[in-house]
Amino acid sequence: MQVLRSNFLARGIGSDAQANDLATNYRIGAQIIRSDQAAFPNSAWKAVAAYNVGVYGAKIGRVPANNYTNAILQWRNEYEKAIAPYR
């Protein structure tokens, strides 16, 4: 996950060793995604955009660069199709 230092600090992770720990990185990333989804429960597009531009940025209509949001949502659809037979 790509997690900003400020997000680690806000969640009590102060050292580089902790921030670079894979389990910690995934846990904090998942917390951020959960928070973004809660902020935009009816808009997957805005929730994904918020991961890139922040909740405030998504609320005011900032659009992530390089088609980020659409690419992530497309990957989600591809993953859903790939795992569907195993559900």
Biopython code that builds the backbone (N, CA, C, O; Angstrom):
import numpy as np
from Bio.PDB.StructureBuilder import StructureBuilder

atoms = [
    (1, "MET", "N", (0.855, -1.160, 0.000)),
    (1, "MET", "CA", (0.000, 0.000, 0.000)),
    (1, "MET", "C", (0.907, 1.229, 0.000)),
    (1, "MET", "O", (2.027, 1.195, 0.509)),
    (2, "GLN", "N", (0.408, 2.289, -0.569)),
    (2, "GLN", "CA", (1.137, 3.548, -0.502)),
    (2, "GLN", "C", (0.442, 4.422, 0.533)),
    (2, "GLN", "O", (-0.615, 4.999, 0.279)),
    (3, "VAL", "N", (1.058, 4.504, 1.693)),
    (3, "VAL", "CA", (0.473, 5.223, 2.814)),
    (3, "VAL", "C", (1.383, 6.394, 3.166)),
    (3, "VAL", "O", (2.591, 6.231, 3.341)),
    (4, "LEU", "N", (0.785, 7.572, 3.266)),
    (4, "LEU", "CA", (1.552, 8.756, 3.618)),
    (4, "LEU", "C", (1.997, 8.702, 5.071)),
    (4, "LEU", "O", (1.325, 8.118, 5.921)),
    (5, "ARG", "N", (3.119, 9.309, 5.335)),
    (5, "ARG", "CA", (3.664, 9.378, 6.694)),
    (5, "ARG", "C", (2.638, 9.970, 7.654)),
    (5, "ARG", "O", (2.511, 9.513, 8.790)),
    (6, "SER", "N", (1.913, 10.976, 7.203)),
    (6, "SER", "CA", (0.922, 11.623, 8.066)),
    (6, "SER", "C", (-0.168, 10.644, 8.500)),
    (6, "SER", "O", (-0.688, 10.756, 9.610)),
    (7, "ASN", "N", (-0.520, 9.683, 7.638)),
    (7, "ASN", "CA", (-1.520, 8.681, 8.000)),
    (7, "ASN", "C", (-0.984, 7.724, 9.062)),
    (7, "ASN", "O", (-1.713, 7.315, 9.965)),
    (8, "PHE", "N", (0.287, 7.373, 8.947)),
    (8, "PHE", "CA", (0.883, 6.529, 9.986)),
    (8, "PHE", "C", (0.902, 7.278, 11.322)),
    (8, "PHE", "O", (0.509, 6.740, 12.357)),
    (9, "LEU", "N", (1.361, 8.516, 11.277)),
    (9, "LEU", "CA", (1.463, 9.308, 12.506)),
    (9, "LEU", "C", (0.096, 9.497, 13.158)),
    (9, "LEU", "O", (-0.021, 9.433, 14.382)),
    (10, "ALA", "N", (-0.933, 9.727, 12.355)),
    (10, "ALA", "CA", (-2.285, 9.919, 12.894)),
    (10, "ALA", "C", (-2.810, 8.668, 13.584)),
    (10, "ALA", "O", (-3.716, 8.743, 14.414)),
    (11, "ARG", "N", (-2.235, 7.509, 13.236)),
    (11, "ARG", "CA", (-2.671, 6.244, 13.835)),
    (11, "ARG", "C", (-1.650, 5.690, 14.817)),
    (11, "ARG", "O", (-1.668, 4.501, 15.138)),
    (12, "GLY", "N", (-0.755, 6.559, 15.297)),
    (12, "GLY", "CA", (0.173, 6.187, 16.346)),
    (12, "GLY", "C", (1.402, 5.419, 15.902)),
    (12, "GLY", "O", (2.111, 4.860, 16.738)),
    (13, "ILE", "N", (1.671, 5.377, 14.603)),
    (13, "ILE", "CA", (2.852, 4.687, 14.083)),
    (13, "ILE", "C", (3.930, 5.741, 13.854)),
    (13, "ILE", "O", (3.858, 6.517, 12.901)),
    (14, "GLY", "N", (4.925, 5.762, 14.730)),
    (14, "GLY", "CA", (5.910, 6.822, 14.686)),
    (14, "GLY", "C", (7.264, 6.454, 14.124)),
    (14, "GLY", "O", (8.039, 7.335, 13.751)),
    (15, "SER", "N", (7.561, 5.175, 14.057)),
    (15, "SER", "CA", (8.901, 4.797, 13.607)),
    (15, "SER", "C", (8.865, 4.244, 12.182)),
    (15, "SER", "O", (7.861, 3.686, 11.740)),
    (16, "ASP", "N", (9.974, 4.411, 11.483)),
    (16, "ASP", "CA", (10.088, 3.867, 10.130)),
    (16, "ASP", "C", (9.989, 2.350, 10.142)),
    (16, "ASP", "O", (9.410, 1.754, 9.234)),
    (17, "ALA", "N", (10.553, 1.726, 11.166)),
    (17, "ALA", "CA", (10.508, 0.262, 11.243)),
    (17, "ALA", "C", (9.065, -0.222, 11.304)),
    (17, "ALA", "O", (8.700, -1.182, 10.626)),
    (18, "GLN", "N", (8.246, 0.439, 12.112)),
    (18, "GLN", "CA", (6.827, 0.068, 12.184)),
    (18, "GLN", "C", (6.125, 0.350, 10.864)),
    (18, "GLN", "O", (5.361, -0.482, 10.374)),
    (19, "ALA", "N", (6.379, 1.509, 10.291)),
    (19, "ALA", "CA", (5.716, 1.899, 9.047)),
    (19, "ALA", "C", (6.089, 0.966, 7.897)),
    (19, "ALA", "O", (5.278, 0.727, 7.003)),
    (20, "ASN", "N", (7.302, 0.443, 7.918)),
    (20, "ASN", "CA", (7.755, -0.442, 6.842)),
    (20, "ASN", "C", (7.379, -1.900, 7.060)),
    (20, "ASN", "O", (7.602, -2.730, 6.179)),
    (21, "ASP", "N", (6.817, -2.225, 8.213)),
    (21, "ASP", "CA", (6.351, -3.576, 8.480)),
    (21, "ASP", "C", (5.132, -3.850, 7.601)),
    (21, "ASP", "O", (4.172, -3.080, 7.615)),
    (22, "LEU", "N", (5.163, -4.945, 6.834)),
    (22, "LEU", "CA", (4.088, -5.224, 5.884)),
    (22, "LEU", "C", (2.724, -5.338, 6.540)),
    (22, "LEU", "O", (1.744, -4.798, 6.026)),
    (23, "ALA", "N", (2.646, -6.029, 7.664)),
    (23, "ALA", "CA", (1.355, -6.188, 8.334)),
    (23, "ALA", "C", (0.805, -4.830, 8.777)),
    (23, "ALA", "O", (-0.389, -4.565, 8.643)),
    (24, "THR", "N", (1.679, -3.978, 9.303)),
    (24, "THR", "CA", (1.252, -2.644, 9.725)),
    (24, "THR", "C", (0.811, -1.829, 8.520)),
    (24, "THR", "O", (-0.216, -1.152, 8.568)),
    (25, "ASN", "N", (1.578, -1.890, 7.446)),
    (25, "ASN", "CA", (1.256, -1.145, 6.233)),
    (25, "ASN", "C", (-0.114, -1.541, 5.698)),
    (25, "ASN", "O", (-0.927, -0.675, 5.376)),
    (26, "TYR", "N", (-0.375, -2.831, 5.601)),
    (26, "TYR", "CA", (-1.675, -3.293, 5.095)),
    (26, "TYR", "C", (-2.807, -2.918, 6.043)),
    (26, "TYR", "O", (-3.891, -2.533, 5.604)),
    (27, "ARG", "N", (-2.553, -3.032, 7.343)),
    (27, "ARG", "CA", (-3.587, -2.700, 8.321)),
    (27, "ARG", "C", (-3.981, -1.228, 8.228)),
    (27, "ARG", "O", (-5.168, -0.900, 8.218)),
    (28, "ILE", "N", (-2.991, -0.347, 8.159)),
    (28, "ILE", "CA", (-3.278, 1.089, 8.068)),
    (28, "ILE", "C", (-3.944, 1.399, 6.728)),
    (28, "ILE", "O", (-4.892, 2.182, 6.675)),
    (29, "GLY", "N", (-3.462, 0.799, 5.660)),
    (29, "GLY", "CA", (-4.094, 0.996, 4.354)),
    (29, "GLY", "C", (-5.549, 0.573, 4.358)),
    (29, "GLY", "O", (-6.404, 1.268, 3.809)),
    (30, "ALA", "N", (-5.837, -0.572, 4.980)),
    (30, "ALA", "CA", (-7.217, -1.061, 5.071)),
    (30, "ALA", "C", (-8.079, -0.113, 5.907)),
    (30, "ALA", "O", (-9.246, 0.110, 5.585)),
    (31, "GLN", "N", (-7.511, 0.445, 6.973)),
    (31, "GLN", "CA", (-8.250, 1.409, 7.789)),
    (31, "GLN", "C", (-8.605, 2.649, 6.972)),
    (31, "GLN", "O", (-9.707, 3.184, 7.086)),
    (32, "ILE", "N", (-7.662, 3.098, 6.151)),
    (32, "ILE", "CA", (-7.904, 4.272, 5.313)),
    (32, "ILE", "C", (-9.011, 3.967, 4.301)),
    (32, "ILE", "O", (-9.920, 4.775, 4.110)),
    (33, "ILE", "N", (-8.935, 2.816, 3.661)),
    (33, "ILE", "CA", (-9.949, 2.443, 2.674)),
    (33, "ILE", "C", (-11.317, 2.330, 3.338)),
    (33, "ILE", "O", (-12.309, 2.807, 2.788)),
    (34, "ARG", "N", (-11.382, 1.709, 4.504)),
    (34, "ARG", "CA", (-12.650, 1.586, 5.235)),
    (34, "ARG", "C", (-13.221, 2.971, 5.552)),
    (34, "ARG", "O", (-14.423, 3.196, 5.415)),
    (35, "SER", "N", (-12.372, 3.878, 5.967)),
    (35, "SER", "CA", (-12.797, 5.239, 6.282)),
    (35, "SER", "C", (-13.296, 5.962, 5.034)),
    (35, "SER", "O", (-14.293, 6.682, 5.083)),
    (36, "ASP", "N", (-12.600, 5.767, 3.923)),
    (36, "ASP", "CA", (-13.023, 6.388, 2.656)),
    (36, "ASP", "C", (-14.374, 5.842, 2.206)),
    (36, "ASP", "O", (-15.218, 6.593, 1.716)),
    (37, "GLN", "N", (-14.579, 4.540, 2.373)),
    (37, "GLN", "CA", (-15.863, 3.945, 2.011)),
    (37, "GLN", "C", (-16.979, 4.475, 2.911)),
    (37, "GLN", "O", (-18.095, 4.706, 2.447)),
    (38, "ALA", "N", (-16.683, 4.666, 4.181)),
    (38, "ALA", "CA", (-17.684, 5.209, 5.101)),
    (38, "ALA", "C", (-18.033, 6.657, 4.742)),
    (38, "ALA", "O", (-19.176, 7.085, 4.905)),
    (39, "ALA", "N", (-17.053, 7.398, 4.257)),
    (39, "ALA", "CA", (-17.283, 8.791, 3.875)),
    (39, "ALA", "C", (-18.141, 8.894, 2.619)),
    (39, "ALA", "O", (-18.869, 9.870, 2.439)),
    (40, "PHE", "N", (-18.054, 7.888, 1.752)),
    (40, "PHE", "CA", (-18.797, 7.890, 0.491)),
    (40, "PHE", "C", (-19.490, 6.549, 0.288)),
    (40, "PHE", "O", (-19.130, 5.807, -0.627)),
    (41, "PRO", "N", (-20.480, 6.220, 1.123)),
    (41, "PRO", "CA", (-21.094, 4.891, 1.057)),
    (41, "PRO", "C", (-21.847, 4.608, -0.245)),
    (41, "PRO", "O", (-22.081, 3.449, -0.589)),
    (42, "ASN", "N", (-22.217, 5.647, -0.955)),
    (42, "ASN", "CA", (-22.979, 5.449, -2.196)),
    (42, "ASN", "C", (-22.176, 5.730, -3.453)),
    (42, "ASN", "O", (-22.740, 5.790, -4.545)),
    (43, "SER", "N", (-20.858, 5.904, -3.315)),
    (43, "SER", "CA", (-20.045, 6.219, -4.479)),
    (43, "SER", "C", (-18.676, 5.554, -4.383)),
    (43, "SER", "O", (-17.763, 6.065, -3.734)),
    (44, "ALA", "N", (-18.553, 4.414, -5.036)),
    (44, "ALA", "CA", (-17.259, 3.727, -5.067)),
    (44, "ALA", "C", (-16.212, 4.614, -5.724)),
    (44, "ALA", "O", (-15.048, 4.606, -5.322)),
    (45, "TRP", "N", (-16.619, 5.378, -6.731)),
    (45, "TRP", "CA", (-15.670, 6.241, -7.436)),
    (45, "TRP", "C", (-15.064, 7.262, -6.474)),
    (45, "TRP", "O", (-13.846, 7.438, -6.449)),
    (46, "LYS", "N", (-15.905, 7.938, -5.680)),
    (46, "LYS", "CA", (-15.387, 8.936, -4.748)),
    (46, "LYS", "C", (-14.577, 8.293, -3.630)),
    (46, "LYS", "O", (-13.591, 8.869, -3.170)),
    (47, "ALA", "N", (-14.981, 7.106, -3.189)),
    (47, "ALA", "CA", (-14.226, 6.414, -2.140)),
    (47, "ALA", "C", (-12.818, 6.081, -2.625)),
    (47, "ALA", "O", (-11.848, 6.261, -1.889)),
    (48, "VAL", "N", (-12.707, 5.601, -3.848)),
    (48, "VAL", "CA", (-11.383, 5.289, -4.412)),
    (48, "VAL", "C", (-10.602, 6.577, -4.653)),
    (48, "VAL", "O", (-9.405, 6.633, -4.372)),
    (49, "ALA", "N", (-11.254, 7.597, -5.161)),
    (49, "ALA", "CA", (-10.578, 8.879, -5.382)),
    (49, "ALA", "C", (-10.038, 9.433, -4.066)),
    (49, "ALA", "O", (-8.958, 10.022, -4.033)),
    (50, "ALA", "N", (-10.791, 9.244, -2.982)),
    (50, "ALA", "CA", (-10.374, 9.762, -1.671)),
    (50, "ALA", "C", (-9.071, 9.132, -1.204)),
    (50, "ALA", "O", (-8.294, 9.778, -0.501)),
    (51, "TYR", "N", (-8.818, 7.887, -1.579)),
    (51, "TYR", "CA", (-7.553, 7.253, -1.195)),
    (51, "TYR", "C", (-6.379, 8.015, -1.813)),
    (51, "TYR", "O", (-5.287, 8.058, -1.246)),
    (52, "ASN", "N", (-6.617, 8.610, -2.978)),
    (52, "ASN", "CA", (-5.549, 9.308, -3.697)),
    (52, "ASN", "C", (-5.494, 10.801, -3.372)),
    (52, "ASN", "O", (-4.410, 11.357, -3.197)),
    (53, "VAL", "N", (-6.653, 11.451, -3.292)),
    (53, "VAL", "CA", (-6.671, 12.907, -3.107)),
    (53, "VAL", "C", (-7.203, 13.335, -1.748)),
    (53, "VAL", "O", (-7.329, 14.531, -1.484)),
    (54, "GLY", "N", (-7.517, 12.373, -0.878)),
    (54, "GLY", "CA", (-8.062, 12.681, 0.438)),
    (54, "GLY", "C", (-9.564, 12.865, 0.393)),
    (54, "GLY", "O", (-10.136, 13.161, -0.656)),
    (55, "VAL", "N", (-10.194, 12.689, 1.535)),
    (55, "VAL", "CA", (-11.653, 12.798, 1.610)),
    (55, "VAL", "C", (-12.101, 14.207, 1.218)),
    (55, "VAL", "O", (-13.050, 14.371, 0.451)),
    (56, "TYR", "N", (-11.423, 15.207, 1.741)),
    (56, "TYR", "CA", (-11.799, 16.580, 1.396)),
    (56, "TYR", "C", (-11.654, 16.815, -0.105)),
    (56, "TYR", "O", (-12.530, 17.408, -0.734)),
    (57, "GLY", "N", (-10.552, 16.350, -0.671)),
    (57, "GLY", "CA", (-10.346, 16.516, -2.107)),
    (57, "GLY", "C", (-11.451, 15.867, -2.921)),
    (57, "GLY", "O", (-11.931, 16.443, -3.896)),
    (58, "ALA", "N", (-11.856, 14.659, -2.518)),
    (58, "ALA", "CA", (-12.938, 13.970, -3.234)),
    (58, "ALA", "C", (-14.257, 14.717, -3.063)),
    (58, "ALA", "O", (-15.059, 14.783, -3.995)),
    (59, "LYS", "N", (-14.487, 15.282, -1.868)),
    (59, "LYS", "CA", (-15.739, 16.017, -1.625)),
    (59, "LYS", "C", (-15.841, 17.263, -2.496)),
    (59, "LYS", "O", (-16.931, 17.627, -2.937)),
    (60, "ILE", "N", (-14.709, 17.915, -2.744)),
    (60, "ILE", "CA", (-14.767, 19.137, -3.551)),
    (60, "ILE", "C", (-14.588, 18.855, -5.044)),
    (60, "ILE", "O", (-14.546, 19.780, -5.856)),
    (61, "GLY", "N", (-14.485, 17.582, -5.394)),
    (61, "GLY", "CA", (-14.450, 17.211, -6.806)),
    (61, "GLY", "C", (-13.081, 17.081, -7.442)),
    (61, "GLY", "O", (-12.973, 17.046, -8.667)),
    (62, "ARG", "N", (-12.033, 17.008, -6.635)),
    (62, "ARG", "CA", (-10.705, 16.776, -7.219)),
    (62, "ARG", "C", (-10.688, 15.432, -7.914)),
    (62, "ARG", "O", (-11.277, 14.463, -7.436)),
    (63, "VAL", "N", (-10.013, 15.384, -9.038)),
    (63, "VAL", "CA", (-9.922, 14.147, -9.811)),
    (63, "VAL", "C", (-8.473, 13.679, -9.781)),
    (63, "VAL", "O", (-7.581, 14.424, -10.187)),
    (64, "PRO", "N", (-8.219, 12.458, -9.306)),
    (64, "PRO", "CA", (-6.843, 11.944, -9.296)),
    (64, "PRO", "C", (-6.259, 11.896, -10.708)),
    (64, "PRO", "O", (-6.980, 11.691, -11.684)),
    (65, "ALA", "N", (-4.969, 12.084, -10.798)),
    (65, "ALA", "CA", (-4.272, 12.094, -12.078)),
    (65, "ALA", "C", (-4.193, 10.704, -12.703)),
    (65, "ALA", "O", (-4.370, 9.688, -12.030)),
    (66, "ASN", "N", (-3.930, 10.687, -13.974)),
    (66, "ASN", "CA", (-3.628, 9.467, -14.736)),
    (66, "ASN", "C", (-4.723, 8.409, -14.682)),
    (66, "ASN", "O", (-4.437, 7.212, -14.684)),
    (67, "ASN", "N", (-5.973, 8.851, -14.634)),
    (67, "ASN", "CA", (-7.089, 7.906, -14.682)),
    (67, "ASN", "C", (-7.051, 6.905, -13.523)),
    (67, "ASN", "O", (-7.552, 5.787, -13.642)),
    (68, "TYR", "N", (-6.451, 7.319, -12.400)),
    (68, "TYR", "CA", (-6.249, 6.451, -11.233)),
    (68, "TYR", "C", (-7.527, 5.750, -10.801)),
    (68, "TYR", "O", (-7.559, 4.524, -10.685)),
    (69, "THR", "N", (-8.569, 6.516, -10.565)),
    (69, "THR", "CA", (-9.796, 5.950, -9.998)),
    (69, "THR", "C", (-10.422, 4.932, -10.930)),
    (69, "THR", "O", (-10.805, 3.845, -10.498)),
    (70, "ASN", "N", (-10.528, 5.271, -12.191)),
    (70, "ASN", "CA", (-11.133, 4.338, -13.148)),
    (70, "ASN", "C", (-10.300, 3.066, -13.282)),
    (70, "ASN", "O", (-10.854, 1.978, -13.436)),
    (71, "ALA", "N", (-8.985, 3.194, -13.225)),
    (71, "ALA", "CA", (-8.115, 2.013, -13.315)),
    (71, "ALA", "C", (-8.330, 1.092, -12.115)),
    (71, "ALA", "O", (-8.419, -0.125, -12.279)),
    (72, "ILE", "N", (-8.415, 1.657, -10.921)),
    (72, "ILE", "CA", (-8.620, 0.847, -9.719)),
    (72, "ILE", "C", (-9.968, 0.137, -9.784)),
    (72, "ILE", "O", (-10.058, -1.048, -9.462)),
    (73, "LEU", "N", (-11.006, 0.842, -10.193)),
    (73, "LEU", "CA", (-12.329, 0.227, -10.281)),
    (73, "LEU", "C", (-12.374, -0.856, -11.368)),
    (73, "LEU", "O", (-13.075, -1.857, -11.219)),
    (74, "GLN", "N", (-11.636, -0.656, -12.444)),
    (74, "GLN", "CA", (-11.561, -1.685, -13.484)),
    (74, "GLN", "C", (-10.854, -2.929, -12.940)),
    (74, "GLN", "O", (-11.291, -4.052, -13.189)),
    (75, "TRP", "N", (-9.768, -2.729, -12.201)),
    (75, "TRP", "CA", (-9.066, -3.871, -11.596)),
    (75, "TRP", "C", (-9.992, -4.616, -10.644)),
    (75, "TRP", "O", (-10.003, -5.846, -10.613)),
    (76, "ARG", "N", (-10.776, -3.860, -9.864)),
    (76, "ARG", "CA", (-11.719, -4.501, -8.945)),
    (76, "ARG", "C", (-12.678, -5.404, -9.711)),
    (76, "ARG", "O", (-12.940, -6.532, -9.294)),
    (77, "ASN", "N", (-13.199, -4.914, -10.822)),
    (77, "ASN", "CA", (-14.124, -5.724, -11.628)),
    (77, "ASN", "C", (-13.441, -6.974, -12.177)),
    (77, "ASN", "O", (-14.041, -8.049, -12.208)),
    (78, "GLU", "N", (-12.196, -6.835, -12.608)),
    (78, "GLU", "CA", (-11.446, -7.981, -13.130)),
    (78, "GLU", "C", (-11.202, -9.008, -12.016)),
    (78, "GLU", "O", (-11.335, -10.209, -12.248)),
    (79, "TYR", "N", (-10.852, -8.552, -10.825)),
    (79, "TYR", "CA", (-10.635, -9.462, -9.699)),
    (79, "TYR", "C", (-11.929, -10.171, -9.315)),
    (79, "TYR", "O", (-11.928, -11.368, -9.025)),
    (80, "GLU", "N", (-13.037, -9.421, -9.315)),
    (80, "GLU", "CA", (-14.326, -10.024, -8.986)),
    (80, "GLU", "C", (-14.656, -11.156, -9.959)),
    (80, "GLU", "O", (-15.116, -12.219, -9.542)),
    (81, "LYS", "N", (-14.425, -10.934, -11.238)),
    (81, "LYS", "CA", (-14.679, -11.973, -12.235)),
    (81, "LYS", "C", (-13.766, -13.171, -12.026)),
    (81, "LYS", "O", (-14.196, -14.318, -12.150)),
    (82, "ALA", "N", (-12.505, -12.901, -11.710)),
    (82, "ALA", "CA", (-11.537, -13.982, -11.539)),
    (82, "ALA", "C", (-11.851, -14.870, -10.330)),
    (82, "ALA", "O", (-11.635, -16.081, -10.377)),
    (83, "ILE", "N", (-12.355, -14.277, -9.259)),
    (83, "ILE", "CA", (-12.598, -15.070, -8.052)),
    (83, "ILE", "C", (-14.035, -15.594, -7.974)),
    (83, "ILE", "O", (-14.342, -16.421, -7.115)),
    (84, "ALA", "N", (-14.906, -15.127, -8.852)),
    (84, "ALA", "CA", (-16.312, -15.550, -8.815)),
    (84, "ALA", "C", (-16.497, -17.076, -8.794)),
    (84, "ALA", "O", (-17.333, -17.563, -8.033)),
    (85, "PRO", "N", (-15.752, -17.847, -9.599)),
    (85, "PRO", "CA", (-15.956, -19.295, -9.571)),
    (85, "PRO", "C", (-15.607, -19.961, -8.232)),
    (85, "PRO", "O", (-16.027, -21.088, -7.970)),
    (86, "TYR", "N", (-14.845, -19.267, -7.398)),
    (86, "TYR", "CA", (-14.396, -19.837, -6.137)),
    (86, "TYR", "C", (-15.250, -19.415, -4.950)),
    (86, "TYR", "O", (-14.956, -19.779, -3.811)),
    (87, "ARG", "N", (-16.290, -18.660, -5.207)),
    (87, "ARG", "CA", (-17.165, -18.188, -4.125)),
    (87, "ARG", "C", (-18.282, -19.167, -3.885)),
    (87, "ARG", "O", (-19.122, -18.944, -3.013)),
]
sb = StructureBuilder()
sb.init_structure("model")
sb.init_model(0)
sb.init_chain("A")
sb.init_seg("    ")
for serial, (resi, resn, name, xyz) in enumerate(atoms, 1):
    if name == "N":
        sb.init_residue(resn, " ", resi, " ")
    sb.init_atom(name, np.array(xyz, "f"), 0.0, 1.0, " ", f" {name:<3s}", serial, name[0])
structure = sb.get_structure()
